[in-house]
Amino acid sequence: METAVSGYDVRQEQKRTMNQQKNNKNTYDNPSISTNILWRLAERFGAQGVSFIVSVVLARLLAPSVYGTVALITVITNILNVFVSSGLSTALIQKQKADDLDFTTVFVFNICMSLVLYTGLFFSASAVADFYDMPQMLPVIRVLSLSIVLGGINGIQQAYISKKMWFHLFFKATIGGTICSAFVGVGMAYAGYGVWALVGQILTNQLMDTVILWKMLDWHPRFRFSYRRFRPLFSFGWKVFVSNLIDTFYKNLRSLLIGKVYTQSDLAFYNRGNHLPELIISNVNTSIQSVFFPAYSSANGDKTTLRALVRKSISVSTYLIFPAMTGLAVVSSTLVRLLYTDVWSAAVPYMWIGCFSYAFWPLHTANLQVIQAMGRSDISLKLEIIKKAVTVICLIWSIRYGVFVVAVCALPLSIFSLLVNSFPNKSLLNYSFRMQITDIFPALWMSGVMGSCVLLAGTLPLTGFVKLAVQIIIGGVTYLFLSIVSHNPSFGYVKARAVSLCRKKSEQQIE
């Protein structure tokens, strides 16, 4: 009898293990996750593709100093927008059973906070303009800071969509807002409105995005506030808020200091050099991570499932981002001169640095998001304090040596931050930094080989757009060939999900 029971227990344990493995596989191969990633990629690339074309047109119509003025104001509004959400959007997504009262409570808080911040910035605008000795900033600050109020509304809409994983709605709203804002921005620039063309584009984009989502969503906020619901959300969210505030302030601190110590044109070249790398990162990495974070949160603390998800997230995102960053760095000189003219050639060195610095963002965000999804926002806060304390010291030291030295210091600091971000997950998920390097190595070596081929293609006796097109084609074909012959699992994953989505769309059309 004892032997029989023991055998029964073994069979039951084997069955549970097989079911667990099956569930883990289904979790990170979940078609809904894959479909939502593709929707997010389509949304980001569609919108940013239009925005990129508009930015090229505007860069040819407007002076670099105009971009420097708007960049400074955008830095300020970006920091204040962190106060609006206060980490509560992340708390809503992380909460297992967030209902209508939770969302309306956060909505009321966001609106009240955004109005307070806008009022404060409106009356302090003259002090900001005096600090930078730029009186022309005053009216621009007061108008552009309306984006804070729009962000209070739009932030809760995005949290609701992310929670429900209805990412196709992002595609429709973002594309609509981007196209409308493109007409406004270019039209105002041609009419000679200068800096107001950029202001009009930014506000129109955010306004249309908010209005379209309001029309499409089945949920609309009501002015109901529950302190009982707010308290646990804030208990989690305030740590995320402080982490995001430190991170956002740090990311924009370089622009704040450059705008103060150096000229508006210096700031414009620095920002323009970082624009394209950041554009690619924000499209690919944000699309993937925004879909995986709700999936992390819904894993209910299952460490095996979480580890499988985060490994898949890092592998897929680096598979897409590494070649993009490598290729952009190699062709940056040709690309900047073709798109923006020689006036912007000083931005090329900053683009090189930006490409290599941003390439490792998928590891940063995946490590931090899985920590937050496990409810450990306290660890996330501690990590931000450690990283930013070191990086701010380096920034203060480097600012005296010029803008280029400030940019170069970002490279070693990025590696340092990566080590810090990955450290907790060695104990939390048994996912060490060495394992993460193993997961990204296939994309790393393939991107290196691809970059060398693109660099060699640049020596061909070609010029202009022909040279750029040849380099892009050679790079794409090389990376695809390496992916196939090496049987890269991320390539197989992306291919399978893309084919599945196309087949699903074809079936829907037939029906």
C-alpha positions as CSV (number, residue, x, y, z in Angstrom):
1,M,0.0,0.0,0.0
2,E,2.8,2.4,0.9
3,T,4.5,1.7,-2.5
4,A,1.2,2.2,-4.3
5,V,0.7,5.6,-2.7
6,S,4.2,6.6,-3.4
7,G,3.8,5.7,-7.1
8,Y,0.5,7.6,-7.2
9,D,2.2,10.7,-5.7
10,V,5.0,10.5,-8.3
11,R,2.6,10.3,-11.2
12,Q,0.6,13.2,-9.7
13,E,3.8,15.3,-9.3
14,Q,4.9,14.5,-12.9
15,K,1.5,15.6,-14.1
16,R,1.6,18.8,-12.2
17,T,5.1,19.5,-13.6
18,M,4.0,18.9,-17.2
19,N,1.0,21.1,-16.7
20,Q,3.2,23.9,-15.2
21,Q,5.6,23.6,-18.2
22,K,2.7,23.8,-20.6
23,N,1.3,26.8,-18.8
24,N,4.6,28.5,-18.9
25,K,5.0,27.9,-22.6
26,N,1.5,29.1,-23.2
27,T,2.1,32.3,-21.2
28,Y,5.1,33.6,-23.2
29,D,3.8,32.2,-26.5
30,N,0.3,33.6,-25.8
31,P,-1.1,34.8,-29.1
32,S,-2.8,37.7,-27.4
33,I,0.6,39.0,-26.2
34,S,2.1,38.5,-29.6
35,T,-0.9,40.2,-31.3
36,N,-0.8,43.1,-28.9
37,I,3.0,43.6,-29.5
38,L,2.3,43.8,-33.2
39,W,-0.5,46.3,-32.7
40,R,1.8,48.4,-30.5
41,L,4.6,48.2,-33.1
42,A,2.2,49.1,-35.9
43,E,0.9,52.1,-33.8
44,R,4.4,53.3,-32.8
45,F,6.0,52.9,-36.2
46,G,3.0,54.3,-38.1
47,A,2.7,57.4,-35.8
48,Q,6.5,57.9,-35.5
49,G,6.9,57.4,-39.3
50,V,4.6,60.3,-39.9
51,S,6.2,62.3,-37.1
52,F,9.6,61.6,-38.5
53,I,8.7,62.9,-41.9
54,V,7.2,66.0,-40.3
55,S,10.3,66.5,-38.2
56,V,12.4,66.4,-41.4
57,V,10.3,69.1,-43.0
58,L,10.2,71.3,-39.9
59,A,14.0,71.0,-39.4
60,R,14.4,72.4,-42.9
61,L,12.0,75.3,-42.2
62,L,13.0,76.2,-38.7
63,A,16.3,77.2,-37.1
64,P,18.1,75.0,-34.5
65,S,17.6,77.7,-31.9
66,V,13.8,77.3,-32.2
67,Y,14.1,73.6,-31.4
68,G,16.3,74.5,-28.4
69,T,13.6,76.7,-27.0
70,V,10.9,74.1,-27.3
71,A,13.3,71.4,-26.0
72,L,13.8,73.3,-22.7
73,I,10.1,73.8,-22.1
74,T,9.3,70.2,-23.0
75,V,11.9,69.1,-20.4
76,I,10.0,71.0,-17.7
77,T,6.6,69.6,-18.8
78,N,8.0,66.1,-18.9
79,I,9.1,66.3,-15.3
80,L,5.8,67.8,-14.1
81,N,3.8,65.1,-16.0
82,V,5.4,62.5,-13.6
83,F,3.7,64.3,-10.7
84,V,0.3,64.0,-12.5
85,S,0.3,60.2,-12.6
86,S,2.3,59.8,-9.3
87,G,2.8,56.1,-10.2
88,L,-0.9,55.5,-9.9
89,S,-1.3,54.4,-13.5
90,T,1.3,51.6,-12.9
91,A,-0.5,50.8,-9.6
92,L,-3.8,50.3,-11.5
93,I,-2.2,48.0,-14.0
94,Q,-0.4,46.0,-11.3
95,K,-3.6,45.6,-9.1
96,Q,-5.2,42.3,-9.8
97,K,-8.9,43.4,-9.7
98,A,-9.0,47.1,-10.4
99,D,-12.6,48.2,-11.0
100,D,-14.4,51.4,-12.1
101,L,-14.1,53.1,-8.7
102,D,-10.3,52.6,-8.7
103,F,-10.0,54.2,-12.2
104,T,-12.3,57.1,-11.4
105,T,-10.5,57.8,-8.1
106,V,-7.1,58.0,-10.0
107,F,-8.8,60.1,-12.7
108,V,-10.0,62.7,-10.2
109,F,-6.6,62.8,-8.6
110,N,-4.8,63.2,-11.9
111,I,-7.1,66.1,-13.0
112,C,-6.7,68.0,-9.7
113,M,-3.0,67.5,-9.7
114,S,-2.6,68.6,-13.3
115,L,-4.6,71.8,-12.8
116,V,-2.5,72.7,-9.7
117,L,0.7,72.1,-11.6
118,Y,-0.4,74.1,-14.7
119,T,-1.4,77.0,-12.5
120,G,1.9,76.9,-10.7
121,L,3.9,76.8,-14.0
122,F,1.7,79.6,-15.5
123,F,2.6,82.0,-12.8
124,S,6.2,81.0,-12.5
125,A,6.9,81.2,-16.2
126,S,8.5,84.6,-16.0
127,A,11.0,83.3,-13.4
128,V,11.9,80.4,-15.7
129,A,12.4,82.7,-18.7
130,D,14.6,85.0,-16.6
131,F,16.7,82.1,-15.3
132,Y,17.5,81.1,-18.9
133,D,17.7,84.8,-20.0
134,M,15.2,84.0,-22.8
135,P,12.2,86.4,-22.5
136,Q,10.7,84.8,-25.6
137,M,10.0,81.7,-23.6
138,L,7.3,83.3,-21.4
139,P,4.2,82.9,-23.7
140,V,5.4,79.6,-25.1
141,I,5.7,78.1,-21.6
142,R,2.2,79.2,-20.6
143,V,0.6,77.7,-23.8
144,L,2.7,74.5,-24.1
145,S,2.2,73.6,-20.5
146,L,-1.5,72.9,-21.3
147,S,-0.1,69.5,-22.3
148,I,0.1,68.8,-18.5
149,V,-3.7,69.0,-18.2
150,L,-4.2,66.8,-21.3
151,G,-1.8,64.3,-19.9
152,G,-3.9,64.1,-16.7
153,I,-6.8,62.8,-18.9
154,N,-4.8,60.8,-21.4
155,G,-2.8,59.0,-18.7
156,I,-5.8,57.3,-17.2
157,Q,-7.1,56.3,-20.6
158,Q,-3.8,54.6,-21.4
159,A,-3.8,52.8,-18.1
160,Y,-7.3,51.5,-18.8
161,I,-6.4,50.2,-22.2
162,S,-3.2,48.6,-21.0
163,K,-5.1,46.9,-18.2
164,K,-7.6,45.5,-20.7
165,M,-4.9,44.8,-23.2
166,W,-6.9,46.5,-26.0
167,F,-3.8,47.8,-27.7
168,H,-5.5,48.1,-31.1
169,L,-7.2,51.3,-29.8
170,F,-3.8,52.9,-29.3
171,F,-3.1,52.4,-33.0
172,K,-6.2,54.2,-34.1
173,A,-5.9,57.1,-31.7
174,T,-2.2,57.7,-32.2
175,I,-2.3,57.6,-35.9
176,G,-5.3,60.0,-36.0
177,G,-3.6,62.4,-33.6
178,T,-0.3,62.3,-35.4
179,I,-1.8,62.9,-38.9
180,C,-3.8,65.9,-37.6
181,S,-0.9,67.4,-35.8
182,A,1.3,67.0,-38.9
183,F,-1.0,69.2,-41.0
184,V,-1.1,71.8,-38.2
185,G,2.7,71.8,-37.6
186,V,3.8,72.0,-41.2
187,G,1.0,74.5,-42.1
188,M,2.0,76.8,-39.3
189,A,5.7,76.5,-40.2
190,Y,5.1,77.4,-43.9
191,A,3.0,80.4,-42.7
192,G,6.0,81.7,-40.7
193,Y,4.8,81.1,-37.2
194,G,8.3,79.8,-36.1
195,V,8.3,78.3,-32.6
196,W,4.5,78.2,-32.5
197,A,4.5,75.6,-35.3
198,L,6.1,73.1,-32.9
199,V,3.8,74.2,-30.0
200,G,0.7,73.7,-32.3
201,Q,2.0,70.3,-33.4
202,I,2.6,69.0,-29.9
203,L,-0.7,70.2,-28.4
204,T,-2.8,69.1,-31.4
205,N,-1.3,65.6,-31.2
206,Q,-2.1,65.2,-27.6
207,L,-5.6,66.7,-27.9
208,M,-6.7,64.5,-30.8
209,D,-5.2,61.4,-29.1
210,T,-7.3,62.1,-26.0
211,V,-10.5,62.9,-28.0
212,I,-10.3,59.8,-30.1
213,L,-9.7,57.5,-27.2
214,W,-12.7,59.2,-25.4
215,K,-14.9,58.4,-28.4
216,M,-13.7,54.8,-28.7
217,L,-13.6,53.6,-25.0
218,D,-16.6,52.1,-23.4
219,W,-15.4,53.5,-20.1
220,H,-15.7,57.2,-19.2
221,P,-14.6,58.6,-15.9
222,R,-17.0,60.1,-13.3
223,F,-16.1,62.4,-10.5
224,R,-16.0,59.9,-7.8
225,F,-13.2,59.6,-5.3
226,S,-12.6,56.9,-2.7
227,Y,-9.9,57.5,-0.2
228,R,-10.2,53.8,0.8
229,R,-9.3,52.8,-2.7
230,F,-6.7,55.6,-3.2
231,R,-4.7,54.7,-0.1
232,P,-3.4,51.2,-1.2
233,L,-2.9,52.4,-4.8
234,F,-0.8,55.3,-3.5
235,S,1.1,53.0,-1.1
236,F,2.4,51.1,-4.2
237,G,2.4,54.1,-6.6
238,W,4.4,56.6,-4.6
239,K,7.5,54.5,-4.8
240,V,7.0,54.2,-8.6
241,F,6.4,57.9,-8.7
242,V,9.7,58.8,-6.9
243,S,11.5,56.3,-9.1
244,N,10.0,57.8,-12.3
245,L,10.6,61.3,-11.0
246,I,14.3,60.6,-10.4
247,D,14.6,58.9,-13.7
248,T,12.8,61.6,-15.7
249,F,14.6,64.4,-14.0
250,Y,17.9,62.7,-14.7
251,K,17.1,62.0,-18.3
252,N,16.3,65.7,-18.8
253,L,19.0,67.1,-16.5
254,R,21.5,67.1,-19.3
255,S,19.2,69.3,-21.4
256,L,18.5,71.6,-18.5
257,L,22.2,72.1,-17.8
258,I,23.2,72.4,-21.5
259,G,20.5,74.9,-22.1
260,K,21.7,77.0,-19.1
261,V,25.5,76.7,-19.7
262,Y,25.7,76.6,-23.5
263,T,23.6,77.9,-26.4
264,Q,20.2,76.9,-27.6
265,S,21.9,75.6,-30.8
266,D,24.1,73.4,-28.7
267,L,21.1,71.9,-27.0
268,A,19.3,71.5,-30.4
269,F,22.3,69.5,-31.9
270,Y,22.5,67.3,-28.8
271,N,18.7,66.6,-28.8
272,R,18.6,66.1,-32.6
273,G,21.5,63.6,-32.3
274,N,19.5,61.6,-29.7
275,H,16.2,62.0,-31.5
276,L,16.5,59.1,-34.0
277,P,18.0,56.5,-31.6
278,E,15.3,57.5,-29.0
279,L,12.6,57.3,-31.7
280,I,13.5,53.7,-32.5
281,I,13.8,52.8,-28.8
282,S,10.5,54.3,-27.9
283,N,8.8,52.5,-30.8
284,V,10.2,49.0,-30.4
285,N,11.0,48.8,-26.7
286,T,7.9,50.7,-25.4
287,S,5.7,48.6,-27.6
288,I,7.0,45.3,-26.3
289,Q,7.4,46.3,-22.6
290,S,3.9,48.0,-22.4
291,V,2.4,44.7,-23.4
292,F,4.6,42.5,-21.2
293,F,4.1,44.5,-18.0
294,P,0.4,43.6,-17.7
295,A,1.4,40.0,-18.5
296,Y,4.0,40.2,-15.7
297,S,1.4,41.5,-13.3
298,S,-1.1,38.8,-14.2
299,A,1.4,36.0,-13.5
300,N,0.4,36.2,-9.9
301,G,3.9,35.9,-8.5
302,D,4.7,32.6,-10.3
303,K,8.5,33.0,-10.5
304,T,8.9,30.4,-13.2
305,T,6.4,32.1,-15.5
306,L,7.8,35.5,-14.7
307,R,11.3,34.4,-15.6
308,A,10.1,32.9,-18.9
309,L,8.3,36.1,-19.7
310,V,11.1,38.4,-19.0
311,R,13.6,36.3,-20.9
312,K,11.3,36.3,-23.9
313,S,10.8,40.0,-23.6
314,I,14.6,40.7,-23.5
315,S,15.4,38.3,-26.3
316,V,12.7,39.6,-28.7
317,S,13.3,43.3,-28.0
318,T,17.1,43.1,-28.3
319,Y,16.7,41.0,-31.5
320,L,14.9,44.0,-33.0
321,I,16.8,46.9,-31.3
322,F,20.4,45.9,-31.6
323,P,20.6,45.8,-35.4
324,A,18.6,49.0,-35.7
325,M,21.0,50.8,-33.3
326,T,24.0,49.4,-35.0
327,G,22.8,50.2,-38.5
328,L,21.8,53.7,-37.5
329,A,25.2,54.4,-36.0
330,V,27.0,53.3,-39.2
331,V,24.9,55.4,-41.6
332,S,24.3,58.4,-39.3
333,S,26.6,60.8,-41.1
334,T,25.0,60.2,-44.5
335,L,21.5,60.1,-43.0
336,V,21.8,63.4,-41.1
337,R,23.1,65.3,-44.1
338,L,20.5,63.9,-46.4
339,L,17.6,64.5,-44.2
340,Y,18.4,67.7,-42.3
341,T,21.1,69.3,-44.5
342,D,24.6,70.2,-43.5
343,V,23.2,72.7,-41.0
344,W,22.6,69.8,-38.6
345,S,25.9,67.9,-39.2
346,A,27.1,68.8,-35.7
347,A,24.5,66.3,-34.4
348,V,26.2,63.3,-35.9
349,P,28.7,62.5,-33.0
350,Y,25.7,62.7,-30.5
351,M,23.8,60.2,-32.7
352,W,26.7,57.7,-32.5
353,I,26.8,57.9,-28.7
354,G,23.0,57.7,-28.5
355,C,22.8,54.6,-30.6
356,F,25.2,52.6,-28.3
357,S,23.7,54.0,-25.1
358,Y,20.1,53.3,-26.0
359,A,20.8,49.8,-27.4
360,F,20.7,48.3,-23.9
361,W,17.4,49.9,-22.8
362,P,15.4,46.7,-23.2
363,L,17.4,45.1,-20.4
364,H,16.9,48.2,-18.2
365,T,13.2,48.3,-18.6
366,A,12.5,44.6,-18.5
367,N,14.4,44.2,-15.2
368,L,12.7,47.2,-13.6
369,Q,9.2,46.3,-14.8
370,V,9.3,42.7,-13.5
371,I,10.4,44.0,-10.1
372,Q,7.5,46.4,-10.1
373,A,5.1,43.7,-11.3
374,M,6.1,41.6,-8.3
375,G,4.9,44.5,-6.1
376,R,8.5,45.4,-5.1
377,S,8.4,49.1,-5.9
378,D,10.5,49.7,-2.9
379,I,13.4,47.9,-4.6
380,S,12.8,49.9,-7.8
381,L,13.1,53.1,-5.8
382,K,16.3,52.1,-4.1
383,L,17.8,51.2,-7.5
384,E,16.9,54.6,-8.9
385,I,18.5,56.4,-6.0
386,I,21.8,54.5,-6.3
387,K,22.0,55.0,-10.1
388,K,21.1,58.6,-10.2
389,A,23.3,59.6,-7.3
390,V,26.3,58.3,-9.3
391,T,25.2,59.7,-12.6
392,V,24.4,63.1,-11.4
393,I,27.8,63.4,-9.8
394,C,29.4,62.4,-13.2
395,L,27.2,64.9,-15.0
396,I,28.1,67.8,-12.8
397,W,31.8,66.9,-13.2
398,S,31.5,66.6,-17.0
399,I,29.4,69.7,-17.8
400,R,32.5,72.0,-17.5
401,Y,34.3,70.1,-20.3
402,G,31.7,70.6,-23.0
403,V,28.6,69.0,-24.4
404,F,30.4,66.2,-26.1
405,V,32.1,65.0,-22.9
406,V,28.6,65.1,-21.2
407,A,27.3,62.8,-24.0
408,V,30.3,60.4,-23.8
409,C,29.9,59.9,-20.1
410,A,26.5,58.4,-20.8
411,L,28.1,55.2,-22.2
412,P,29.9,53.8,-19.1
413,L,27.0,55.1,-16.9
414,S,24.6,53.0,-19.0
415,I,26.6,49.9,-18.3
416,F,26.7,50.7,-14.6
417,S,22.9,51.2,-14.5
418,L,22.4,47.9,-16.3
419,L,24.4,46.0,-13.6
420,V,22.4,47.7,-10.8
421,N,19.0,47.0,-12.5
422,S,19.7,43.4,-13.0
423,F,21.2,42.6,-9.6
424,P,17.9,42.1,-7.6
425,N,16.5,39.6,-10.2
426,K,19.3,37.2,-9.4
427,S,17.6,36.5,-6.1
428,L,14.0,37.4,-7.0
429,L,13.8,35.3,-10.1
430,N,17.1,33.4,-10.3
431,Y,17.8,35.3,-13.4
432,S,21.4,36.6,-13.2
433,F,23.2,39.2,-15.3
434,R,25.3,36.4,-16.9
435,M,22.1,34.7,-18.0
436,Q,20.8,37.9,-19.5
437,I,24.0,38.4,-21.4
438,T,23.6,34.8,-22.7
439,D,20.0,35.7,-23.9
440,I,21.2,38.8,-25.8
441,F,24.4,37.4,-27.2
442,P,22.8,36.0,-30.4
443,A,21.4,39.5,-31.3
444,L,24.7,41.1,-30.3
445,W,27.0,39.0,-32.5
446,M,24.6,39.1,-35.5
447,S,24.4,42.9,-35.2
448,G,28.2,43.2,-35.1
449,V,28.6,41.2,-38.3
450,M,25.7,43.2,-40.0
451,G,27.3,46.5,-38.9
452,S,30.6,45.5,-40.5
453,C,28.9,44.6,-43.8
454,V,27.1,48.0,-43.8
455,L,30.3,49.8,-43.0
456,L,32.0,48.0,-46.0
457,A,29.1,48.9,-48.2
458,G,29.7,52.5,-47.3
459,T,33.1,52.4,-49.1
460,L,31.3,51.7,-52.5
461,P,31.6,54.6,-55.0
462,L,28.0,55.7,-54.3
463,T,26.5,58.9,-53.0
464,G,23.3,60.3,-51.5
465,F,20.2,58.3,-51.2
466,V,21.5,55.5,-53.4
467,K,24.4,54.9,-51.0
468,L,22.0,54.9,-48.0
469,A,19.5,52.6,-49.7
470,V,22.3,50.1,-50.6
471,Q,23.6,50.1,-47.0
472,I,20.1,49.5,-45.6
473,I,19.4,46.7,-48.0
474,I,22.7,45.0,-47.3
475,G,22.2,45.3,-43.6
476,G,18.7,43.9,-43.7
477,V,19.6,41.0,-45.9
478,T,22.7,40.2,-43.8
479,Y,20.8,40.1,-40.5
480,L,17.9,38.1,-42.0
481,F,20.4,35.6,-43.5
482,L,22.2,35.2,-40.1
483,S,18.9,34.8,-38.3
484,I,17.9,31.9,-40.6
485,V,21.2,30.0,-40.7
486,S,21.6,30.3,-36.9
487,H,18.0,29.2,-36.3
488,N,17.6,32.2,-34.0
489,P,14.6,31.6,-31.7
490,S,13.5,35.2,-31.6
491,F,13.4,35.3,-35.4
492,G,11.2,32.2,-35.3
493,Y,9.0,33.8,-32.7
494,V,8.5,37.1,-34.5
495,K,7.9,35.3,-37.9
496,A,5.4,32.9,-36.4
497,R,3.4,35.6,-34.7
498,A,3.4,37.8,-37.8
499,V,2.2,34.9,-40.0
500,S,-0.5,34.1,-37.4
501,L,-1.7,37.7,-37.3
502,C,-1.8,37.9,-41.1
503,R,-3.7,34.6,-41.3
504,K,-6.2,35.8,-38.7
505,K,-6.8,39.0,-40.6
506,S,-7.3,37.1,-43.9
507,E,-9.9,34.8,-42.2
508,Q,-11.7,37.8,-40.8
509,Q,-11.9,39.4,-44.2
510,I,-13.2,36.2,-45.8
511,E,-15.9,35.9,-43.1
